[in-house]
């Protein structure tokens, strides 16, 4: 097995600027996890009470774990698994396997995420060519016809993955950092335009009430687990992303400041996505619990009777496409970094090989809306199973192991030494250590036990 020292094909890459790292990391956190997945999970889980749970988990669990993950990556200077090995070289303990779980999660997520990203690209092209908006169009039926087709969604999935491959092949500075520096500011401008438009719709108040006024009677153990899973999914926690991106980070970069910025951007986009989606959902009488198709049936309807609706459709689906692209780039990079350094391959070899395998597995997720819709495992389609396993099982388990590793194996004082390199400070270190050692592992364990019905 190759290690970072034995891979002499390429030197270890680094981010060009602190902003480049922040935007690249935020590109993953802010992508479709918040814009596509967050609204439909909120809709299925009862609205504002779920949102408050999600916000609490992001701040109490997400931020501390994010600081720890970046620290592991910067200390280890390797891929998601290799960084654990560099810090804790004792193979008997096998803590490095948590890094491997992260790689598996990224592989699994991108296999079904690339399907959704392909939908986004298709809708963008439909908007650009003027074929999306029509007064006679039944958007729910049109979306169903497209996703159930045995070939068309796969074609768009492949095209999207091809774009991602070319960006990741270009490397950290010239590929990932360069494109995120362009795409992320564009995404925020589009968000602001759409928020102002959506909240001005008739009956927008009902949507805002659903999203912002909590009703805690709708919360059960499944909703709590879903909120925890969404916090992990939207931030990309315990997936190896921040270990991998942290390994490209310079010692002078402030880890707490970067982590705080990423979390703040994540929360901001989540709230803005809700402010865009739910006023439109209630304006058009669409069920907020519609599921993964919520974004794709709500907004074409909104643009149909809007002045300059065709232009807004292009803007919106370009925004969805950009968010999908930034997340897909990060997901692929984690797996590519692992393959590249484990097997001593160049980036230009590892990237297409990895992408082909992920896309092949993703075909089955795509077909679960059509020819394989009858195939269920534990009462879930292949697409739903990939989503559930990654967001609500593997990521929280990896987060539990990560918190134990940071709190009891590597130890908080060692993390503090890494964070405070070159004169950096670690604000609230005592609180961080307490959360990592006691609160985070305890919370995750209690939620899992409650979900299994073992608390009575």
Helices and strands as residue ranges (DSSP letters): H 18-30, H 32-32, I 33-37, H 38-44, H 48-57, I 58-62, H 63-76, H 82-87, H 97-128, H 139-148, H 152-169, I 172-177, H 178-199, H 204-212, G 216-218, H 221-235, H 241-246, H 255-283, H 294-304, H 309-343, H 347-367, H 382-388, I 389-394, H 395-404, I 405-409, H 412-419, G 421-423, H 429-434, I 435-439, H 440-451
